[in-house]
């Protein structure tokens, strides 16, 4: 820890969704561990998520307390039900999501008040707050952007947006190579995010356009990745696209103790000791972990296909289902085949709600991960050295899938073909069984696991003193300090 960093004060302002809040919570611990004064800005109902996570950080904060400041979330002004302060807590309708983004757009003034009061050295604000660049500029404060995704996805989406390769093909399913992007990466028009290929103008596309413009005027971006994972794409992003970026991940690795790993995000729906006990009873690399992040939802028939596929694979599993017993659309739990849980007793564990994901991924009994390819999950899987079944749904998840399957070669696709904003494309149980078997059993699985373990080792080295991510974080702090003084 560097004592002169105490003059440095970073404001972190994450978007109100767990996929954005969790890495920023880790980022706060990372800055604090460098002796930097660190403040997280959020809304009242989201504050406990941060206080719980940062309080559990005994090992890494270097004695620096992370402060949490709240600003009121204007739910009512935006026509949202009272108490809706997190995107994950909304029913999955585009209308409500649009209102949520509208409410988030009203946070500029309260943020400016805090910037005026505290005069921090810099502001790291989420890409969904494009106006944060101007807000910071009013007070002469540099603004950094946090997208929460990989260099690969940033570069690939830039190329797809720029060259529009999906326009020159005859069908949704015909593969094209992403122009200019190194590595001959293939995808299809159906997998390109709807808001890019459909060329529609709505609130979300306007917001994303503003976000791009604000990014150009910002100081740079911070990326939750490590150089050795995607050197070609980190170089491409910086040198060819000319963007200023610092890689400081994998952020999840700042959680070293079980308690820290268990307290990320929402409160877990299973006692962490019970979960570890279950895993302790299993052989190394024998369990597949299945989880689709904090937003994606599947309908009952898809859940049933997953259940049948998992059973048929014969592999032990932990499966996280974002439906509780009391959820409206669950009815009589008819998303599970009759008697499934009893039949799977001891072989499969279903967690309804929220799992302590990193704690599970890091356990030696876990040997593979079925993921929706949200970047946090993907990188957590890599940091745990796991081969993956890729099951992208929306956002930039299809790009992350290509990184895992085509570049890193540590995963196999389950076969989803279509980008869908909320509820995923449908996949049959045979495809699930096949993909799970491919990453868990046999020579090819071992090869993938061994490559993944190599990456996990590099990830660990990247965050140690002198490692690439550690050095980049310090370079960023030093650069901002010298331009500040
Ligand atoms: N997560 C978790 N338990 C769950 C579901 C998700 O801890 O039951 C965490 C996961 O470890 C990751 C984040 O939530 O850090 C999800 O982020 P990601 O980018 O993977 O997906 P998103 O939720 O944004 O789609």
Boltz pocket constraint, residues with backbone or C-beta under 6 A from the ligand:
constraints:
  - pocket:
      binder: B
      contacts: [[A, 18], [A, 19], [A, 20], [A, 22], [A, 23], [A, 148], [A, 264], [A, 265], [A, 291], [A, 292], [A, 293], [A, 294], [A, 295], [A, 296], [A, 320], [A, 353], [A, 354], [A, 355], [A, 356], [A, 357], [A, 358], [A, 373], [A, 374], [A, 375], [A, 376], [A, 377], [A, 378], [A, 380]]
      max_distance: 6.0
